[in-house]
Structure formats: C-alpha cells, structure tokens
Amino acid sequence: MPQIDLNRFISVVTLIFVTTLSSVTARAESITVLLDWFVNPDHAPLIVAKQRGLFRQAGLDVTLIEPADPSLPPKLVAAKQADLAVSYQPALMLDLENGLPLVRIGTLVASPLNSLVVLANSGIKEISDLKGKTVGFSVGGFEDALLGQMLETHGLSLSDINLVNVNFALSPSLYTGAVDAVIGAFRNFELNQMEIDGREGLAFYPEEHGIPTYEELIFIAHPESAQLPKMQKFLDIIDQATAQILENSDGAWTDFVAYKPNDLNNILNRRAWTDTIPKLAKKTRSTNPEAWNQFATFMKKRGLISEVKDSKSYLVNLQR
C-alpha cells in the first residue's frame, strides 16, 4: 500500500473545498429584500434563515435592508429597484389602487397585529365608552377607516370622538393623557411595552369588532419577477426557517438576537417574539382569495379604493 503524503493530501482537499465554495458563491443568485421597518420579531423567518445559512445553502445571496422611509419599499419594488419588499395587505390594496405593478407572492404574518388600545385603568371597558374621547393615530387613511368601522359596530362614528395625529408616539401619548386611546398599536409590541413600563393596556382587536380578517405582513414583488426560480427558492427557505422556529423557538431566538445583539437582545423583543411566533404563516404561499375579496370590499366601502379587483390579478404562488 503506497504511503500518503499527508501535507499534499490536505492541500488537495483544501483546494477542492475552496474551489467548490467559490463555485457555489459564484452561482449564488442575489435577492434584495426591503423590510417594512427596523428588524424585529415580525421578521423572524428572514433573520433565522440568514443566520443559519439557509439562503446560502440554497444558492441565494439575500440582502435585507431596513428602510429609512417605510413608504418607499413598495415603490422601489414596483420600479424594479429591489426584488422583494415586506409590506401589508391594506397597503398593497392602496398601492394597486394607485396603479403600482405589484403582486403578493407570500405571507409572513398571517393575521392582524393592529389594535385599538387604552390604559387598563382608564375606565374604558367597551368601544362604546370612547364617545367624546380623544383617539390618537399614526398613519391616516387606513387607520381612520379601521377605527370608523369599529366605532360603527358599537353605534358610534368618527364624529363622536376627537381624532389626533400622534405620529408614532402611541404609548407615550396614552401615558401623558394627551389621548384616551390609540389606533395602530401592534398587539405584540405596544401591549408588551406598556406592561414593561408598568402601565398595563387593554386592547380591542379589529377582527373582533366588524373588520374582516387580513394578513398583516406579506411579501410583494413586481409581476414580471414573481415566478422566477430564485423567488420560489426564497419562499421554500422561508417555510423551512418557519418550521425550524416553531420546532425550537428558544434556539431560534438565540440565532435571531445574534443578528444585531445590541438592538434585539432585550425584554421587549423577547416578549414580542413569544407573541409573534404563533402568528407566522406556516406556509408562506398559502392564502385565502375569498378573504382578500372580503377585505377589499371593506376598503371599498370605507372609500379607500374605488373597485374590488379580481384577486387572481395580484395573488400568485397559491399552490406548490
């Protein structure tokens, strides 16, 4: 049996490994994903997939970008300046109304996070108690419509309250007494922040007060790129990452916070993580076209859009 030159053997193996790795890297297809906001537990599958190298193993080079202006991602995707954006079902309806070429290719968070919140000790126990009260909001248009429908379900209207723009200072506005309630509070964040601050909140959920259910966070793409093979790989990996998170949430949390330890490893994100994980879409391609039609009908009724479009025109990847 011939003797093996160990050093030569190691050199050859190393060369083969480096060459193979370089070849895989060279073949990697790039995907730019614009987030809807700064990284938080809503983006858990994206971050876990990135941290665990799942995208890279699938031959994808995925770049995640936190937007300086949250209104820009859909516009950039529509202009083909990015591959994907994380957006919201109501926002997509408005973007389609404005003529942007966009489609929904997947879902990240499958049910509403938005809520109407008051301080638990405010004396407001029912939505009908808001008559004559001041309600703060962050984003005009959709939140007004949401609140208006919730009020009407309880015999009130927007004219029965005082509506003020508090920007994104939702919880602080409640603390100072500047408002009696806020619409647009995410139940997985604001409620946890209020409890951490020792100011417990009480939430009213839109889907329990006259609003059709909807998907909070979705992936949107330009129609011409929605069916590209790299997009399908991307969705496969999101499903894989979600399954891993659901199987071992604590282990996934460790990888998640390692992405940006200084920003993510805190009690608020830990609590939000626990509340968010059950709401992740287990199969990102799956959706209910009829539910989209019902929500579009609600938006038309509230004057946000002029017509209910055929959901087939903007829902793709329904099957795998």
C-alpha positions in Angstrom: 0.0 0.0 0.0 1.6 3.3 -1.1 2.3 5.9 1.6 0.2 9.1 1.6 1.8 12.5 1.7 -0.4 14.0 4.4 0.5 17.6 3.7 -0.1 17.1 0.0 -3.4 15.4 0.8 -4.6 18.3 3.0 -3.6 20.8 0.3 -5.5 19.0 -2.4 -8.6 18.6 -0.1 -8.4 22.3 0.8 -8.1 23.3 -2.8 -11.1 21.2 -3.8 -13.1 22.8 -0.9 -12.2 26.3 -1.8 -12.8 25.8 -5.5 -16.3 24.2 -4.7 -17.1 27.0 -2.3 -16.1 29.7 -4.8 -18.1 27.9 -7.5 -21.2 27.9 -5.3 -20.7 31.5 -4.3 -20.3 32.5 -8.0 -23.6 30.7 -8.8 -25.5 32.4 -6.0 -28.4 34.4 -7.1 -28.9 37.8 -5.4 -32.2 38.8 -3.9 -32.7 42.2 -2.2 -35.5 42.3 0.4 -36.6 45.7 1.7 -38.2 45.4 5.1 -41.2 47.4 6.2 -39.4 48.7 9.3 -36.4 48.1 11.5 -35.6 44.4 12.2 -37.9 42.9 14.9 -39.6 39.5 15.7 -42.1 40.1 12.8 -39.1 39.2 10.6 -38.1 36.1 12.4 -38.0 33.6 9.5 -35.9 36.0 7.4 -33.4 36.6 10.1 -33.1 32.9 11.2 -32.7 31.8 7.6 -30.0 34.4 7.1 -28.2 33.5 10.4 -28.3 29.7 9.8 -27.1 30.0 6.2 -30.3 28.5 4.7 -30.4 31.0 1.9 -26.7 30.4 1.1 -27.2 26.7 1.0 -30.0 27.2 -1.5 -27.7 29.2 -3.7 -29.2 32.6 -2.8 -27.4 35.7 -1.7 -30.1 37.6 0.2 -29.6 41.1 1.4 -32.0 42.5 4.0 -32.4 46.3 4.0 -34.1 48.4 6.7 -35.8 51.4 5.1 -35.1 55.0 6.1 -38.6 55.8 4.8 -41.1 52.9 5.3 -43.2 54.2 2.4 -40.5 53.6 -0.2 -40.1 49.8 -0.4 -43.3 49.1 -2.5 -42.4 51.9 -4.8 -38.8 50.6 -5.3 -40.1 47.1 -6.0 -42.6 48.4 -8.5 -39.7 50.3 -10.2 -37.7 47.0 -10.2 -35.0 48.6 -8.0 -35.4 45.8 -5.5 -36.6 42.2 -5.8 -39.0 41.9 -2.8 -40.5 44.1 -0.1 -42.2 43.2 3.2 -45.5 45.1 3.2 -49.0 45.0 4.5 -52.2 43.7 2.9 -54.0 47.0 3.3 -51.0 48.8 1.8 -51.0 46.5 -1.2 -54.6 47.3 -1.8 -53.8 51.0 -1.8 -50.8 50.6 -4.0 -52.8 48.7 -6.5 -55.4 51.4 -6.5 -52.6 53.9 -7.3 -51.5 51.8 -10.3 -48.3 50.3 -8.9 -47.4 47.0 -10.6 -47.2 44.7 -7.6 -48.3 41.2 -6.6 -48.4 39.3 -3.3 -46.1 36.2 -3.5 -46.2 35.1 0.1 -47.2 35.8 3.6 -45.0 36.4 6.6 -47.5 37.2 9.5 -50.8 35.6 8.6 -53.3 37.5 10.9 -53.8 41.1 12.1 -51.4 42.7 14.7 -53.1 46.1 14.6 -55.3 47.0 17.6 -57.1 49.8 19.4 -55.5 50.3 22.9 -56.5 52.1 26.1 -54.9 52.1 29.5 -56.4 49.3 31.6 -57.2 51.6 34.4 -58.8 54.3 32.2 -62.4 53.3 32.8 -62.9 52.5 29.2 -64.1 48.9 29.1 -66.0 48.9 25.8 -65.6 50.7 22.5 -68.8 52.5 23.1 -67.1 54.2 26.1 -65.0 56.2 23.6 -67.8 58.6 22.9 -66.4 62.1 23.5 -62.9 60.8 24.0 -59.7 61.6 22.1 -58.1 58.9 20.0 -54.6 59.1 18.6 -53.4 57.6 15.3 -50.1 57.3 13.4 -51.0 56.7 9.8 -54.0 58.4 8.3 -56.3 56.8 5.8 -56.4 53.1 6.7 -56.4 53.6 10.5 -59.2 56.2 10.2 -61.2 53.6 8.2 -60.4 50.8 10.7 -61.4 52.9 13.7 -64.5 54.2 11.9 -65.8 50.7 11.2 -65.0 49.6 14.8 -66.9 52.6 16.2 -69.9 52.0 13.9 -70.1 48.4 15.1 -70.8 49.8 18.5 -73.2 52.6 17.5 -70.7 55.4 17.2 -69.0 57.2 14.4 -65.8 59.2 13.9 -67.8 62.4 14.6 -68.3 61.1 18.2 -64.6 61.2 19.0 -61.7 63.6 18.7 -59.1 62.2 16.3 -55.5 63.5 16.6 -52.2 62.5 14.9 -49.6 61.5 17.4 -47.1 60.3 14.9 -45.6 57.1 16.3 -45.7 58.2 19.9 -48.6 55.9 20.7 -47.8 54.6 24.2 -46.3 58.0 25.4 -49.5 59.8 24.3 -51.5 57.4 26.5 -49.2 57.8 29.4 -49.3 61.6 29.4 -53.1 61.7 29.0 -52.9 63.5 25.6 -55.2 60.8 24.3 -57.6 58.3 25.8 -57.0 55.6 23.2 -54.7 54.9 20.2 -55.4 53.0 17.0 -52.5 51.4 15.1 -50.9 49.8 18.2 -49.3 46.4 17.4 -50.5 44.0 20.0 -47.2 42.1 20.0 -45.3 45.3 20.8 -47.2 48.2 22.4 -49.0 46.0 24.8 -45.7 44.4 26.0 -44.0 47.8 26.2 -46.9 49.2 28.3 -46.6 46.2 30.7 -42.9 46.7 30.9 -43.4 50.3 31.7 -45.9 49.4 34.5 -48.8 50.9 32.5 -50.9 47.9 31.6 -53.0 48.2 28.4 -56.4 46.9 27.2 -56.7 46.1 23.5 -59.7 45.8 21.2 -58.9 43.7 18.1 -60.3 44.9 14.8 -61.2 41.4 13.6 -63.5 41.1 16.7 -65.2 44.4 16.0 -66.5 44.4 12.5 -63.3 44.3 10.4 -62.7 41.3 8.0 -59.5 39.4 8.9 -56.4 40.2 6.9 -52.8 39.3 6.6 -50.6 41.7 8.5 -47.3 41.2 6.7 -46.8 39.9 3.2 -44.0 39.6 0.5 -44.6 41.7 -2.6 -42.8 41.6 -5.9 -43.1 43.0 -9.4 -45.4 40.8 -11.6 -42.6 40.1 -14.0 -40.3 38.6 -11.4 -42.8 36.9 -9.1 -42.4 33.4 -10.7 -38.7 33.4 -11.1 -37.0 30.3 -9.8 -35.0 32.3 -7.3 -38.2 33.6 -5.8 -39.5 30.1 -5.4 -36.3 29.1 -3.7 -36.7 32.1 -1.4 -40.2 31.0 -0.4 -39.1 27.5 0.2 -36.4 28.7 2.6 -38.9 30.9 4.5 -41.1 27.8 5.0 -38.0 25.9 6.2 -37.0 28.6 8.6 -40.5 29.0 10.0 -40.7 25.2 10.6 -37.4 25.4 12.5 -38.6 28.3 14.6 -41.8 26.5 15.5 -39.9 23.4 16.4 -37.4 25.1 18.6 -38.4 28.7 19.4 -35.7 29.2 22.1 -32.9 28.0 19.8 -34.2 30.2 17.0 -34.3 33.2 19.4 -30.6 32.8 20.1 -29.8 33.0 16.4 -32.2 35.8 15.9 -30.7 38.1 18.5 -27.2 37.3 17.3 -28.1 39.2 14.1 -28.0 42.5 16.0 -27.4 41.8 19.7 -27.3 45.4 20.8 -30.7 46.1 19.2 -32.5 42.9 19.6 -31.5 41.2 22.8 -33.9 42.9 25.2 -37.0 42.2 27.2 -39.4 43.9 24.8 -38.2 41.8 21.8 -38.2 38.7 23.9 -41.9 39.2 24.8 -42.7 40.2 21.3 -41.0 37.1 20.0 -43.3 34.9 22.1 -46.4 36.7 20.9 -45.4 36.8 17.3 -44.2 33.2 16.6 -47.7 31.7 16.7 -48.9 34.2 14.1 -46.2 33.4 11.5 -47.5 31.9 8.3 -46.6 28.2 8.3 -46.8 28.0 4.5 -45.9 31.3 3.1 -47.6 30.6 -0.3 -50.9 29.7 1.3 -53.7 32.3 1.4 -57.5 32.7 1.1 -58.5 34.6 -2.1 -62.1 35.0 -0.7 -60.8 36.6 2.5 -58.8 39.1 0.3 -62.0 39.9 -1.6 -63.9 40.4 1.6 -61.2 42.8 2.9 -61.1 44.6 -0.4 -64.9 45.1 -0.2 -64.4 46.6 3.2 -61.8 49.0 1.9 -64.1 50.0 -1.0 -67.0 50.5 1.5 -64.8 52.9 3.5 -63.8 54.8 0.4 -60.1 53.7 0.4 -60.3 52.0 -3.0 -62.6 52.5 -6.0 -63.1 48.9 -7.1 -62.6 45.4 -5.9 -60.1 43.9 -8.2 -60.0 40.2 -9.2 -57.7 38.6 -6.6 -56.2 36.4 -9.3 -54.6 39.6 -10.7 -52.4 40.1 -7.6 -52.3 36.8 -5.7 -49.6 34.4 -7.1 -47.9 31.3 -5.8 -51.1 29.9 -4.3 -50.0 26.3 -4.9 -46.7 24.5 -4.7 
